[in-house]
Amino acid sequence: MTQHLRTSHLAAITLDELNAAAGLLTRIDRKYLLPLAAAQDVVNSLSGQARVLRIDGLRNFAYASTYFDTPELDSYLLAARKRRRRFKVRTRSYLDSGLCFLEVKTRGPRGATVKKRMPCDLDDADRITADGRRFVAECLSLAGTCSPTRAAAVAEDLVPVLRTSYERSTLNLPAAGARLTVDTGLLWTAVGPQDSDGLGEATASVGDLAIVETKNPATPSPADRLLWAQGHRPAQISKYATGMALLHPQLPSNKWHRVLGRELADQRHAGPGSLASAA
């Protein structure tokens, strides 16, 4: 059963207020992987500085994402090889509200994450429409990730390869113009040719760990400094790339070796005959 972050002691903020205060589509991201109890301690320590997102009385929200890659796994391999001009394409579904967006992430100056998105139907969460492919191509080209011709080819080749589901709490740190998210109950499920024979789906999870992510305009936020003071350091973890490496051990994964070999070492599961059970 998913354990929930407790945020009832925090003042609330609406979605409109959060976006006005810290939209942060271009930002510096840092991720930390820690036990939920430690994440709760961090949130408790920020109670005088943070406000929690509340929508229709809810403070924890169910998310789902489908990640897309080329058959050659260009997106994954660019990340694994630490290429600067890398990209990520996914749909993100906000299950409590029924909203869905197609999102493209690229790298900006000084390692900043640049995210662009367009609304899409929830029924299209596992596919990219023709309009969506044009949007992806435009984003990759304008970001300088690849040439316009290559961007169009990449967008045309994209297929679903991974699904995730989790619960998220989002905090605003108004004095710093920053956000803090805490994700719990993360589950990865493989998608693609390896599952087409009906032998079972490979899955992996973070178990009882929480993924804490700080999203800052430039300088580290009070949340980062608090995490560092408590002995936590940023972890090399990506919901897409780490999930792919867990589910497909044959992929190059040196970038995530530490987290795969320690915190997530025993988190891979599988249906009969799937890739993970054969590893």
TITORBA-403322 format. One record per residue (C-alpha): chain; residue number from 1; x, y, z; residue in three letters. Coordinates in steps of 0.05 Angstrom, whole numbers. Layout:
// TITORBA-403322
+---+-----+--------+--------+--------+-----+
! c !   k !     c1 !     c2 !     c3 !   r !
+---+-----+--------+--------+--------+-----+
! A ! NUM !      X !      Y !      Z ! ALA !
...
+---+-----+--------+--------+--------+-----+
//
This chain:
// TITORBA-403322
+---+-----+--------+--------+--------+-----+
! c !   k !     c1 !     c2 !     c3 !   r !
+---+-----+--------+--------+--------+-----+
! A !   1 !      0 !      0 !      0 ! MET !
! A !   2 !     26 !     69 !    -19 ! THR !
! A !   3 !     48 !    111 !     41 ! GLN !
! A !   4 !     27 !    183 !     37 ! HIS !
! A !   5 !     66 !    245 !     54 ! LEU !
! A !   6 !     31 !    284 !    110 ! ARG !
! A !   7 !     21 !    358 !     93 ! THR !
! A !   8 !    -41 !    377 !    132 ! SER !
! A !   9 !      2 !    423 !    176 ! HIS !
! A !  10 !     23 !    466 !    117 ! LEU !
! A !  11 !    -14 !    527 !     90 ! ALA !
! A !  12 !    -46 !    513 !     22 ! ALA !
! A !  13 !    -37 !    546 !    -46 ! ILE !
! A !  14 !    -81 !    541 !   -107 ! THR !
! A !  15 !    -56 !    518 !   -175 ! LEU !
! A !  16 !    -64 !    588 !   -205 ! ASP !
! A !  17 !    -25 !    618 !   -147 ! GLU !
! A !  18 !     30 !    565 !   -155 ! LEU !
! A !  19 !     38 !    577 !   -229 ! ASN !
! A !  20 !     40 !    652 !   -218 ! ALA !
! A !  21 !     92 !    645 !   -163 ! ALA !
! A !  22 !    136 !    590 !   -192 ! ALA !
! A !  23 !    117 !    565 !   -262 ! GLY !
! A !  24 !    190 !    544 !   -273 ! LEU !
! A !  25 !    185 !    513 !   -342 ! LEU !
! A !  26 !    260 !    531 !   -346 ! THR !
! A !  27 !    295 !    511 !   -282 ! ARG !
! A !  28 !    351 !    475 !   -246 ! ILE !
! A !  29 !    327 !    407 !   -222 ! ASP !
! A !  30 !    358 !    364 !   -167 ! ARG !
! A !  31 !    331 !    296 !   -146 ! LYS !
! A !  32 !    342 !    261 !    -80 ! TYR !
! A !  33 !    323 !    189 !    -63 ! LEU !
! A !  34 !    309 !    178 !     11 ! LEU !
! A !  35 !    263 !    141 !     59 ! PRO !
! A !  36 !    194 !    170 !     65 ! LEU !
! A !  37 !    206 !    185 !    139 ! ALA !
! A !  38 !    266 !    227 !    121 ! ALA !
! A !  39 !    226 !    263 !     67 ! ALA !
! A !  40 !    172 !    277 !    119 ! GLN !
! A !  41 !    225 !    307 !    165 ! ASP !
! A !  42 !    247 !    354 !    110 ! VAL !
! A !  43 !    175 !    376 !     97 ! VAL !
! A !  44 !    163 !    386 !    171 ! ASN !
! A !  45 !    225 !    429 !    176 ! SER !
! A !  46 !    200 !    473 !    119 ! LEU !
! A !  47 !    132 !    485 !    150 ! SER !
! A !  48 !    145 !    559 !    163 ! GLY !
! A !  49 !    169 !    571 !     92 ! GLN !
! A !  50 !    127 !    525 !     47 ! ALA !
! A !  51 !     56 !    521 !     22 ! ARG !
! A !  52 !     26 !    458 !     -7 ! VAL !
! A !  53 !    -15 !    453 !    -71 ! LEU !
! A !  54 !    -88 !    438 !    -56 ! ARG !
! A !  55 !   -141 !    425 !   -109 ! ILE !
! A !  56 !   -213 !    406 !    -91 ! ASP !
! A !  57 !   -190 !    389 !    -21 ! GLY !
! A !  58 !   -135 !    341 !    -44 ! LEU !
! A !  59 !    -61 !    350 !    -26 ! ARG !
! A !  60 !    -35 !    285 !    -57 ! ASN !
! A !  61 !    -47 !    273 !   -131 ! PHE !
! A !  62 !    -45 !    211 !   -175 ! ALA !
! A !  63 !      0 !    218 !   -236 ! TYR !
! A !  64 !     14 !    173 !   -295 ! ALA !
! A !  65 !     64 !    182 !   -352 ! SER !
! A !  66 !     80 !    146 !   -416 ! THR !
! A !  67 !    150 !    156 !   -444 ! TYR !
! A !  68 !    166 !    152 !   -518 ! PHE !
! A !  69 !    231 !    136 !   -552 ! ASP !
! A !  70 !    256 !    115 !   -620 ! THR !
! A !  71 !    265 !     40 !   -636 ! PRO !
! A !  72 !    340 !     53 !   -627 ! GLU !
! A !  73 !    327 !     85 !   -558 ! LEU !
! A !  74 !    359 !    151 !   -578 ! ASP !
! A !  75 !    330 !    189 !   -519 ! SER !
! A !  76 !    355 !    137 !   -469 ! TYR !
! A !  77 !    424 !    129 !   -499 ! LEU !
! A !  78 !    436 !    204 !   -503 ! LEU !
! A !  79 !    422 !    208 !   -428 ! ALA !
! A !  80 !    464 !    146 !   -412 ! ALA !
! A !  81 !    523 !    176 !   -450 ! ARG !
! A !  82 !    514 !    244 !   -417 ! LYS !
! A !  83 !    503 !    281 !   -482 ! ARG !
! A !  84 !    486 !    354 !   -474 ! ARG !
! A !  85 !    436 !    355 !   -531 ! ARG !
! A !  86 !    390 !    303 !   -502 ! ARG !
! A !  87 !    314 !    302 !   -499 ! PHE !
! A !  88 !    255 !    268 !   -467 ! LYS !
! A !  89 !    185 !    260 !   -493 ! VAL !
! A !  90 !    126 !    237 !   -451 ! ARG !
! A !  91 !     52 !    246 !   -438 ! THR !
! A !  92 !     33 !    264 !   -367 ! ARG !
! A !  93 !    -36 !    249 !   -341 ! SER !
! A !  94 !    -65 !    282 !   -280 ! TYR !
! A !  95 !   -113 !    227 !   -260 ! LEU !
! A !  96 !   -152 !    265 !   -208 ! ASP !
! A !  97 !   -171 !    320 !   -257 ! SER !
! A !  98 !   -171 !    281 !   -323 ! GLY !
! A !  99 !   -121 !    329 !   -354 ! LEU !
! A ! 100 !    -65 !    305 !   -400 ! CYS !
! A ! 101 !     -6 !    339 !   -434 ! PHE !
! A ! 102 !     47 !    319 !   -485 ! LEU !
! A ! 103 !    113 !    345 !   -457 ! GLU !
! A ! 104 !    182 !    353 !   -488 ! VAL !
! A ! 105 !    242 !    365 !   -444 ! LYS !
! A ! 106 !    308 !    391 !   -471 ! THR !
! A ! 107 !    372 !    420 !   -441 ! ARG !
! A ! 108 !    383 !    495 !   -437 ! GLY !
! A ! 109 !    443 !    537 !   -416 ! PRO !
! A ! 110 !    483 !    513 !   -356 ! ARG !
! A ! 111 !    445 !    447 !   -353 ! GLY !
! A ! 112 !    377 !    479 !   -342 ! ALA !
! A ! 113 !    316 !    437 !   -359 ! THR !
! A ! 114 !    270 !    468 !   -410 ! VAL !
! A ! 115 !    200 !    438 !   -413 ! LYS !
! A ! 116 !    148 !    453 !   -466 ! LYS !
! A ! 117 !     79 !    421 !   -468 ! ARG !
! A ! 118 !     13 !    419 !   -506 ! MET !
! A ! 119 !    -54 !    394 !   -481 ! PRO !
! A ! 120 !    -78 !    327 !   -507 ! CYS !
! A ! 121 !   -137 !    280 !   -495 ! ASP !
! A ! 122 !   -130 !    230 !   -439 ! LEU !
! A ! 123 !   -148 !    176 !   -491 ! ASP !
! A ! 124 !    -83 !    195 !   -527 ! ASP !
! A ! 125 !    -38 !    185 !   -467 ! ALA !
! A ! 126 !     -6 !    123 !   -498 ! ASP !
! A ! 127 !      4 !    151 !   -568 ! ARG !
! A ! 128 !     28 !    213 !   -603 ! ILE !
! A ! 129 !    -21 !    244 !   -653 ! THR !
! A ! 130 !      0 !    277 !   -718 ! ALA !
! A ! 131 !     -6 !    346 !   -684 ! ASP !
! A ! 132 !     36 !    319 !   -627 ! GLY !
! A ! 133 !     91 !    295 !   -673 ! ARG !
! A ! 134 !     95 !    364 !   -706 ! ARG !
! A ! 135 !     99 !    395 !   -636 ! PHE !
! A ! 136 !    156 !    348 !   -616 ! VAL !
! A ! 137 !    194 !    362 !   -680 ! ALA !
! A ! 138 !    187 !    437 !   -670 ! GLU !
! A ! 139 !    211 !    433 !   -598 ! CYS !
! A ! 140 !    272 !    392 !   -615 ! LEU !
! A ! 141 !    290 !    437 !   -673 ! SER !
! A ! 142 !    281 !    503 !   -636 ! LEU !
! A ! 143 !    321 !    477 !   -577 ! ALA !
! A ! 144 !    379 !    460 !   -623 ! GLY !
! A ! 145 !    376 !    387 !   -601 ! THR !
! A ! 146 !    381 !    366 !   -674 ! CYS !
! A ! 147 !    370 !    393 !   -744 ! SER !
! A ! 148 !    299 !    405 !   -769 ! PRO !
! A ! 149 !    304 !    345 !   -815 ! THR !
! A ! 150 !    329 !    300 !   -759 ! ARG !
! A ! 151 !    278 !    328 !   -710 ! ALA !
! A ! 152 !    221 !    309 !   -758 ! ALA !
! A ! 153 !    249 !    239 !   -766 ! ALA !
! A ! 154 !    256 !    229 !   -691 ! VAL !
! A ! 155 !    185 !    253 !   -679 ! ALA !
! A ! 156 !    158 !    206 !   -732 ! GLU !
! A ! 157 !    195 !    146 !   -702 ! ASP !
! A ! 158 !    173 !    154 !   -629 ! LEU !
! A ! 159 !    137 !     95 !   -597 ! VAL !
! A ! 160 !    116 !     82 !   -525 ! PRO !
! A ! 161 !    168 !     45 !   -485 ! VAL !
! A ! 162 !    153 !     57 !   -411 ! LEU !
! A ! 163 !     95 !     75 !   -364 ! ARG !
! A ! 164 !     99 !    103 !   -294 ! THR !
! A ! 165 !     49 !    116 !   -239 ! SER !
! A ! 166 !     59 !    150 !   -172 ! TYR !
! A ! 167 !     30 !    200 !   -123 ! GLU !
! A ! 168 !     57 !    270 !   -116 ! ARG !
! A ! 169 !     55 !    327 !    -65 ! SER !
! A ! 170 !     78 !    395 !    -91 ! THR !
! A ! 171 !    105 !    450 !    -45 ! LEU !
! A ! 172 !    118 !    523 !    -62 ! ASN !
! A ! 173 !    175 !    561 !    -28 ! LEU !
! A ! 174 !    151 !    631 !    -43 ! PRO !
! A ! 175 !    211 !    669 !    -15 ! ALA !
! A ! 176 !    257 !    630 !    -62 ! ALA !
! A ! 177 !    210 !    626 !   -122 ! GLY !
! A ! 178 !    222 !    550 !   -119 ! ALA !
! A ! 179 !    183 !    485 !   -118 ! ARG !
! A ! 180 !    192 !    420 !    -81 ! LEU !
! A ! 181 !    157 !    356 !   -102 ! THR !
! A ! 182 !    154 !    290 !    -65 ! VAL !
! A ! 183 !    135 !    228 !   -104 ! ASP !
! A ! 184 !    115 !    163 !    -70 ! THR !
! A ! 185 !     93 !     94 !    -94 ! GLY !
! A ! 186 !    130 !    100 !   -161 ! LEU !
! A ! 187 !    117 !     40 !   -206 ! LEU !
! A ! 188 !    151 !     29 !   -274 ! TRP !
! A ! 189 !    120 !    -17 !   -326 ! THR !
! A ! 190 !    155 !    -37 !   -391 ! ALA !
! A ! 191 !    119 !    -25 !   -456 ! VAL !
! A ! 192 !    139 !    -48 !   -525 ! GLY !
! A ! 193 !    159 !   -109 !   -567 ! PRO !
! A ! 194 !    184 !   -148 !   -507 ! GLN !
! A ! 195 !    112 !   -152 !   -481 ! ASP !
! A ! 196 !     77 !   -166 !   -548 ! SER !
! A ! 197 !     82 !   -242 !   -539 ! ASP !
! A ! 198 !     36 !   -240 !   -479 ! GLY !
! A ! 199 !     87 !   -271 !   -432 ! LEU !
! A ! 200 !     79 !   -218 !   -379 ! GLY !
! A ! 201 !     98 !   -147 !   -362 ! GLU !
! A ! 202 !    163 !   -129 !   -328 ! ALA !
! A ! 203 !    154 !    -79 !   -271 ! THR !
! A ! 204 !    198 !    -44 !   -220 ! ALA !
! A ! 205 !    185 !      2 !   -162 ! SER !
! A ! 206 !    219 !     48 !   -111 ! VAL !
! A ! 207 !    187 !     10 !    -54 ! GLY !
! A ! 208 !    182 !     52 !      9 ! ASP !
! A ! 209 !    229 !    106 !    -17 ! LEU !
! A ! 210 !    208 !    176 !    -38 ! ALA !
! A ! 211 !    236 !    217 !    -95 ! ILE !
! A ! 212 !    245 !    289 !    -72 ! VAL !
! A ! 213 !    258 !    339 !   -128 ! GLU !
! A ! 214 !    276 !    412 !   -121 ! THR !
! A ! 215 !    260 !    458 !   -179 ! LYS !
! A ! 216 !    296 !    524 !   -173 ! ASN !
! A ! 217 !    303 !    585 !   -218 ! PRO !
! A ! 218 !    379 !    589 !   -208 ! ALA !
! A ! 219 !    410 !    583 !   -139 ! THR !
! A ! 220 !    397 !    525 !    -91 ! PRO !
! A ! 221 !    332 !    533 !    -51 ! SER !
! A ! 222 !    324 !    528 !     24 ! PRO !
! A ! 223 !    300 !    456 !     12 ! ALA !
! A ! 224 !    367 !    438 !    -21 ! ASP !
! A ! 225 !    406 !    469 !     36 ! ARG !
! A ! 226 !    363 !    432 !     87 ! LEU !
! A ! 227 !    373 !    366 !     51 ! LEU !
! A ! 228 !    448 !    376 !     48 ! TRP !
! A ! 229 !    450 !    394 !    122 ! ALA !
! A ! 230 !    415 !    328 !    138 ! GLN !
! A ! 231 !    466 !    289 !     98 ! GLY !
! A ! 232 !    426 !    278 !     34 ! HIS !
! A ! 233 !    460 !    290 !    -33 ! ARG !
! A ! 234 !    429 !    294 !   -103 ! PRO !
! A ! 235 !    421 !    226 !   -135 ! ALA !
! A ! 236 !    429 !    205 !   -207 ! GLN !
! A ! 237 !    358 !    183 !   -218 ! ILE !
! A ! 238 !    311 !    195 !   -276 ! SER !
! A ! 239 !    241 !    167 !   -277 ! LYS !
! A ! 240 !    251 !    148 !   -350 ! TYR !
! A ! 241 !    323 !    127 !   -355 ! ALA !
! A ! 242 !    329 !     93 !   -287 ! THR !
! A ! 243 !    264 !     55 !   -300 ! GLY !
! A ! 244 !    290 !     32 !   -368 ! MET !
! A ! 245 !    356 !     10 !   -337 ! ALA !
! A ! 246 !    320 !    -29 !   -283 ! LEU !
! A ! 247 !    274 !    -65 !   -331 ! LEU !
! A ! 248 !    326 !    -77 !   -385 ! HIS !
! A ! 249 !    392 !    -95 !   -351 ! PRO !
! A ! 250 !    427 !   -104 !   -418 ! GLN !
! A ! 251 !    425 !    -29 !   -431 ! LEU !
! A ! 252 !    486 !     14 !   -415 ! PRO !
! A ! 253 !    473 !     44 !   -346 ! SER !
! A ! 254 !    539 !     68 !   -315 ! ASN !
! A ! 255 !    509 !    137 !   -303 ! LYS !
! A ! 256 !    459 !    106 !   -254 ! TRP !
! A ! 257 !    505 !     50 !   -227 ! HIS !
! A ! 258 !    504 !     75 !   -155 ! ARG !
! A ! 259 !    429 !     82 !   -147 ! VAL !
! A ! 260 !    416 !     17 !   -186 ! LEU !
! A ! 261 !    466 !    -22 !   -144 ! GLY !
! A ! 262 !    444 !      6 !    -77 ! ARG !
! A ! 263 !    376 !     37 !    -64 ! GLU !
! A ! 264 !    341 !      3 !   -123 ! LEU !
! A ! 265 !    380 !    -63 !   -124 ! ALA !
! A ! 266 !    321 !   -108 !   -107 ! ASP !
! A ! 267 !    264 !    -69 !   -138 ! GLN !
! A ! 268 !    257 !   -104 !   -205 ! ARG !
! A ! 269 !    199 !   -152 !   -214 ! HIS !
! A ! 270 !    171 !   -189 !   -273 ! ALA !
! A ! 271 !    115 !   -228 !   -304 ! GLY !
! A ! 272 !    132 !   -299 !   -327 ! PRO !
! A ! 273 !    178 !   -299 !   -387 ! GLY !
! A ! 274 !    189 !   -224 !   -389 ! SER !
! A ! 275 !    257 !   -191 !   -399 ! LEU !
! A ! 276 !    268 !   -177 !   -325 ! ALA !
! A ! 277 !    254 !   -248 !   -303 ! SER !
! A ! 278 !    305 !   -273 !   -354 ! ALA !
! A ! 279 !    359 !   -225 !   -330 ! ALA !
+---+-----+--------+--------+--------+-----+
//
